[in-house]
C-alpha cells in the first residue's frame, strides 16, 4: 500500500518561511512525476509546483522565485521550500506522485496559514 505523508505545515507570519516534506512509502514502482497542489478556502485546488523525474520543474507563476521543489531520493521524500510567504499562500497543501498513466497517489494534506 502506497502512502504519502506530508509534514511541515503551520502558522507563519508574512515574509516567513516553511519547508513541507512528503514521505513516500510502499511499493510505488517507478515515479514519473511528483509535486504539490494547494487549496484555499472556497477555491479550487491549484498546482503549486511539479517535478518531472529526469526532466522539467514547473511552478505556478504566483510562487516563482519564492518556492523550490526537490527530491531527497535517499529518504524517498519530496519537499517544498517556501520563502517570502504571503497571506494568499494560505491553504491546505497536498503532495502527489504519478507512477504511470492514471496512477496518482495523494497525501492527506497539511495546513499552511500565513498571517498578515
C-alpha positions in Angstrom: 0.0 0.0 0.0 1.4 3.4 -1.1 1.3 6.2 1.5 2.2 9.8 1.2 2.5 11.7 4.5 3.0 15.4 4.5 4.6 17.4 7.3 5.9 20.9 8.0 2.8 23.0 7.7 1.9 25.5 10.3 1.3 29.2 11.1 3.8 31.7 10.0 3.9 35.5 9.6 4.0 37.1 6.2 7.6 37.1 4.9 8.5 33.9 6.8 9.5 30.5 5.6 8.3 26.9 5.8 9.5 23.6 4.5 7.0 21.0 3.6 8.0 17.4 3.3 6.2 14.4 1.8 7.4 11.0 2.8 6.5 8.3 0.3 6.3 4.7 1.5 5.1 1.4 0.0 5.7 -0.3 -3.3 5.1 2.6 -5.6 7.2 1.4 -8.5 8.7 3.9 -10.9 7.8 7.6 -10.1 7.3 9.7 -13.2 6.4 12.9 -11.5 5.9 14.5 -8.1 4.6 17.7 -6.9 2.4 19.9 -4.7 -1.0 21.3 -5.0 -2.8 23.7 -2.6 -6.4 24.5 -1.9 -7.5 27.7 -0.3 -11.0 28.0 1.4 -13.7 28.4 -1.3 -11.3 27.9 -4.1 -10.3 25.1 -6.4 -7.2 23.0 -5.9 -4.3 24.5 -7.9 -0.9 23.3 -8.9 1.9 24.9 -7.0 5.0 23.0 -8.2 5.8 19.8 -10.1 8.9 17.9 -10.9 9.1 15.5 -13.8 11.7 12.9 -12.9 14.6 13.4 -15.1 13.1 16.4 -16.7 11.5 19.8 -16.1 10.4 21.6 -13.0 7.4 23.9 -13.2 6.0 26.4 -10.8 2.8 28.4 -10.6 3.5 32.0 -11.6 2.4 33.1 -8.2 5.2 31.2 -6.4 8.1 31.5 -8.9 11.2 32.8 -7.2 9.8 32.1 -3.7 9.2 28.3 -3.7 11.6 25.5 -4.5 10.6 21.9 -5.1 13.0 19.0 -4.8 13.5 15.3 -4.0 15.6 13.6 -1.4 16.0 10.2 -3.1 17.7 8.5 -0.2 14.8 9.3 2.0 12.1 8.9 -0.7 10.9 12.4 0.1 9.6 15.3 -1.9 9.9 18.7 -0.3 8.7 22.2 -0.9 10.8 25.0 0.4 8.7 28.1 0.7 10.1 31.6 1.4 8.7 35.1 1.5 5.3 33.7 2.3 2.3 35.8 1.7 -1.3 35.6 3.2 -2.5 34.4 -0.2 -0.3 31.3 0.1 -2.6 30.1 2.9 -4.3 26.8 2.2 -4.1 23.1 2.5 -1.1 21.7 0.7 -1.2 18.3 -0.9 1.6 16.3 -2.3 1.2 13.8 -5.1 3.2 11.4 -7.2 2.4 9.9 -10.5 3.5 6.3 -11.2 2.1 5.9 -14.7 -1.0 6.7 -16.8 -3.8 7.3 -14.4 -1.8 6.2 -11.4 -1.8 9.0 -8.9 -1.3 8.9 -5.2 -2.1 11.8 -2.8 -1.3 12.8 0.7 -3.8 13.8 3.3 -2.8 17.4 3.2 -1.1 19.8 5.6 -2.4 23.3 6.6 -0.3 26.4 5.9 -1.6 29.6 7.3 0.2 32.9 6.6 -0.8 35.8 8.8 -0.5 39.4 7.7 
